[in-house]
């Protein structure tokens, strides 16, 4: 048996900061926009999206970039492709690495120079093309890079919902499961808030914190509205995808 301390009472007014309210508001706005609509109208399939995002996330890991920043780059890609659903497949890697470059600058203050991108893409695109692509993406994003990543919302929810000695370990697993959730089109289409809850539940299940899982969800329901049945379906779907990955 382990001990834990839930700090989230029924009324969150005294605990939730303006930052968390802002993250939740932006999450709901993004859900209404549905940045994955390009999968239904363009020639980019869900499998193509997953391949591209996996490549970007692998690249971010090789560059020692955080999972949160990698997922921020993925959100830029989805937002960009939602406005350009028929973008050519041959330049998707350029879009992906440029989105990662923008996320690195915004979230971590790190620079991936056009020359570096030129080398990393095996000299397939000119320096001018790389610079132009960055400006093109920024224009399509309306120069708004301040979109919270799923990891940011997860961290904020955990900070204000419970205090437990293994919180750091829980967060690490949450970020890993957030990647799997984000790659799943049905989960990400439901919004970052539902994705964050699913990632936390998957983490608690993985760590066998069954009592904490139950109490945390009950406490969460006192302040937020979410569909428990759909949550469990999401958890099962993500676990099924994880099992497939592990068998490959």
C-alpha positions as CSV (number, residue, x, y, z in Angstrom):
1,X,0.0,0.0,0.0
2,X,1.3,3.5,-0.8
3,X,0.2,6.9,0.4
4,X,-0.7,9.9,-1.7
5,X,-2.2,13.3,-1.1
6,X,-4.8,14.8,-3.4
7,X,-4.7,18.6,-3.2
8,X,-7.6,19.2,-5.6
9,X,-10.8,19.9,-3.7
10,X,-14.3,20.1,-5.2
11,X,-13.9,23.8,-5.8
12,X,-10.7,24.6,-7.7
13,X,-11.1,28.4,-7.5
14,X,-8.4,28.8,-4.9
15,X,-6.0,26.4,-6.6
16,X,-6.1,26.7,-10.3
17,X,-4.0,29.5,-11.7
18,X,-4.8,31.7,-14.6
19,X,-2.3,29.7,-16.6
20,X,-4.3,26.5,-16.3
21,X,-7.5,28.2,-17.2
22,X,-5.7,29.6,-20.3
23,X,-4.5,26.2,-21.3
24,X,-7.9,24.7,-21.0
25,X,-9.5,27.5,-22.9
26,X,-7.0,27.2,-25.8
27,X,-7.5,23.4,-25.7
28,X,-11.2,23.7,-26.2
29,X,-10.7,26.3,-29.0
30,X,-8.4,24.0,-30.8
31,X,-10.8,21.1,-30.5
32,X,-13.5,23.2,-32.2
33,X,-11.2,24.1,-35.0
34,X,-10.3,20.5,-35.7
35,X,-6.9,20.8,-37.2
36,X,-7.1,17.2,-38.4
37,X,-9.7,18.0,-41.0
38,X,-7.0,17.8,-43.7
39,X,-7.0,14.0,-43.3
40,X,-10.5,13.9,-44.8
41,X,-10.1,16.4,-47.6
42,X,-6.5,16.1,-48.8
43,X,-4.3,13.3,-50.0
44,X,-2.4,13.0,-46.7
45,X,-3.6,9.9,-44.9
46,X,-3.5,9.0,-41.2
47,X,-0.7,6.6,-41.8
48,X,1.3,9.3,-43.6
49,X,0.7,11.7,-40.7
50,X,1.8,9.1,-38.2
51,X,5.0,8.4,-40.2
52,X,5.9,12.1,-40.4
53,X,5.2,12.8,-36.8
54,X,7.2,9.7,-35.7
55,X,10.1,10.9,-37.8
56,X,9.9,14.4,-36.2
57,X,9.8,12.9,-32.7
58,X,12.7,10.6,-33.4
59,X,14.6,13.6,-34.7
60,X,13.8,15.6,-31.6
61,X,15.1,12.8,-29.4
62,X,18.3,12.6,-31.4
63,X,18.7,16.4,-30.9
64,X,18.1,16.1,-27.1
65,X,14.9,18.1,-27.4
66,X,12.2,17.4,-24.9
67,X,9.1,15.4,-25.7
68,X,7.0,18.5,-24.9
69,X,8.8,20.5,-27.6
70,X,8.6,17.6,-30.1
71,X,4.8,17.4,-29.6
72,X,4.6,21.2,-30.0
73,X,6.3,20.8,-33.4
74,X,3.7,18.1,-34.2
75,X,0.9,20.5,-33.4
76,X,2.4,23.1,-35.7
77,X,2.5,20.5,-38.5
78,X,-1.2,19.6,-38.0
79,X,-2.1,23.3,-37.9
80,X,-0.1,24.0,-41.1
81,X,-1.5,21.0,-43.0
82,X,-5.1,21.9,-42.0
83,X,-4.7,25.0,-44.2
84,X,-2.6,23.2,-46.9
85,X,-4.2,19.7,-47.1
86,X,-2.8,19.0,-50.5
87,X,0.8,19.8,-49.7
88,X,3.2,17.7,-51.7
89,X,4.5,14.5,-50.0
90,X,8.0,15.2,-51.4
91,X,8.5,18.2,-49.0
92,X,6.8,16.9,-45.9
93,X,10.1,16.2,-44.2
94,X,11.1,19.8,-44.9
95,X,7.8,20.9,-43.3
96,X,8.5,18.6,-40.3
97,X,12.0,19.7,-39.5
98,X,11.1,23.3,-40.0
99,X,8.2,22.9,-37.6
100,X,10.6,21.3,-35.1
101,X,13.1,24.2,-35.6
102,X,10.3,26.7,-34.8
103,X,9.3,24.8,-31.7
104,X,12.9,24.6,-30.5
105,X,13.3,28.4,-30.9
106,X,10.0,29.1,-29.1
107,X,10.1,26.6,-26.3
108,X,13.8,26.1,-25.6
109,X,15.6,29.0,-27.2
110,X,17.6,26.6,-29.3
111,X,18.5,27.3,-32.9
112,X,18.5,24.8,-35.8
113,X,20.2,26.8,-38.6
114,X,19.2,26.5,-42.3
115,X,22.7,25.1,-43.0
116,X,22.1,22.4,-40.4
117,X,18.7,21.6,-41.9
118,X,20.3,21.5,-45.4
119,X,22.8,18.9,-44.2
120,X,20.2,16.8,-42.2
121,X,18.0,16.5,-45.3
122,X,20.9,15.3,-47.4
123,X,21.2,18.5,-49.4
124,X,17.8,17.8,-51.1
125,X,16.5,21.4,-50.5
126,X,18.3,24.7,-51.1
127,X,19.0,27.1,-48.3
128,X,16.6,29.5,-49.9
129,X,13.9,26.8,-50.0
130,X,14.4,26.1,-46.3
131,X,14.2,29.8,-45.3
132,X,11.2,30.3,-47.5
133,X,9.4,27.3,-46.0
134,X,9.9,28.7,-42.5
135,X,8.3,32.0,-43.5
136,X,5.5,30.2,-45.3
137,X,4.7,28.1,-42.2
138,X,4.8,31.1,-39.9
139,X,2.4,32.9,-42.2
140,X,0.0,30.0,-42.3
141,X,0.2,29.8,-38.5
142,X,-0.5,33.5,-38.4
143,X,2.8,33.9,-36.5
144,X,1.2,32.4,-33.5
145,X,3.5,29.8,-31.9
146,X,2.1,30.2,-28.4
147,X,0.0,27.0,-28.5
148,X,0.4,24.7,-25.4
149,X,1.6,21.2,-26.1
150,X,-0.2,18.2,-24.6
151,X,2.7,17.8,-22.2
152,X,2.3,21.4,-20.8
153,X,-1.3,20.7,-20.0
154,X,-0.4,17.3,-18.4
155,X,2.2,19.0,-16.2
156,X,-0.2,21.7,-15.2
157,X,-3.0,19.2,-14.4
158,X,-0.7,17.1,-12.3
159,X,0.7,20.1,-10.4
160,X,-2.8,21.2,-9.4
161,X,-4.4,17.8,-8.9
162,X,-2.2,15.8,-6.7
163,X,1.0,15.8,-4.8
164,X,2.8,12.4,-4.6
165,X,6.4,11.4,-4.1
166,X,6.6,9.7,-7.5
167,X,5.2,12.7,-9.4
168,X,8.4,13.1,-11.4
169,X,8.2,9.5,-12.5
170,X,4.5,9.8,-13.3
171,X,5.2,12.8,-15.5
172,X,7.9,11.0,-17.4
173,X,5.5,8.2,-18.2
174,X,2.7,10.7,-19.0
175,X,4.8,12.4,-21.6
176,X,5.6,9.0,-23.2
177,X,2.0,8.1,-23.3
178,X,1.1,11.5,-24.7
179,X,3.1,10.7,-27.8
180,X,1.1,7.6,-28.4
181,X,-2.1,9.5,-27.8
182,X,-1.1,12.3,-30.1
183,X,-0.3,9.8,-32.9
184,X,-3.8,8.4,-32.6
185,X,-6.0,10.6,-34.7
186,X,-9.2,9.8,-32.8
187,X,-7.6,10.7,-29.4
188,X,-6.0,14.0,-30.6
189,X,-9.2,15.0,-32.4
190,X,-11.0,15.0,-29.0
191,X,-8.7,17.8,-27.7
192,X,-5.7,18.2,-25.6
193,X,-7.7,18.1,-22.3
194,X,-9.0,14.6,-23.0
195,X,-5.6,13.6,-24.3
196,X,-4.0,14.8,-21.1
197,X,-6.4,12.8,-18.9
198,X,-5.9,9.7,-21.0
199,X,-2.1,10.0,-20.7
200,X,-2.2,10.4,-17.0
201,X,-4.5,7.4,-16.6
202,X,-2.3,5.3,-18.8
203,X,0.7,6.3,-16.7
204,X,-1.0,5.5,-13.4
205,X,-2.1,2.1,-14.8
206,X,1.4,1.4,-16.0
207,X,2.7,2.1,-12.5
208,X,-0.1,0.1,-10.9
209,X,-1.3,3.1,-8.9
210,X,-4.9,1.8,-9.0
211,X,-6.2,3.5,-5.9
212,X,-4.7,6.8,-7.0
213,X,-6.2,6.4,-10.4
214,X,-9.7,5.9,-9.0
215,X,-9.5,8.7,-6.5
216,X,-8.0,11.1,-9.0
217,X,-10.7,10.6,-11.6
218,X,-13.4,11.0,-9.0
219,X,-11.9,14.2,-7.8
220,X,-11.4,15.5,-11.3
221,X,-15.1,14.9,-12.1
222,X,-16.0,17.3,-9.3
223,X,-14.6,20.2,-11.4
224,X,-14.5,19.1,-15.0
225,X,-16.9,17.4,-17.4
226,X,-15.5,14.5,-19.3
227,X,-16.9,11.2,-20.7
228,X,-15.5,8.3,-18.5
229,X,-16.7,5.7,-21.0
230,X,-14.9,7.4,-23.9
231,X,-11.9,7.8,-21.7
232,X,-11.7,4.0,-21.1
233,X,-12.1,3.3,-24.8
234,X,-9.3,5.7,-25.6
235,X,-7.1,4.0,-23.0
236,X,-7.8,0.6,-24.5
237,X,-7.1,1.8,-28.0
238,X,-3.8,3.4,-27.1
239,X,-2.7,0.2,-25.2
240,X,-3.7,-1.8,-28.3
241,X,-1.4,0.4,-30.4
242,X,1.4,0.0,-27.9
243,X,1.1,-3.7,-28.0
244,X,1.4,-3.6,-31.8
245,X,4.5,-1.5,-31.6
246,X,6.1,-3.8,-29.1
247,X,5.5,-6.8,-31.4
248,X,7.1,-5.2,-34.4
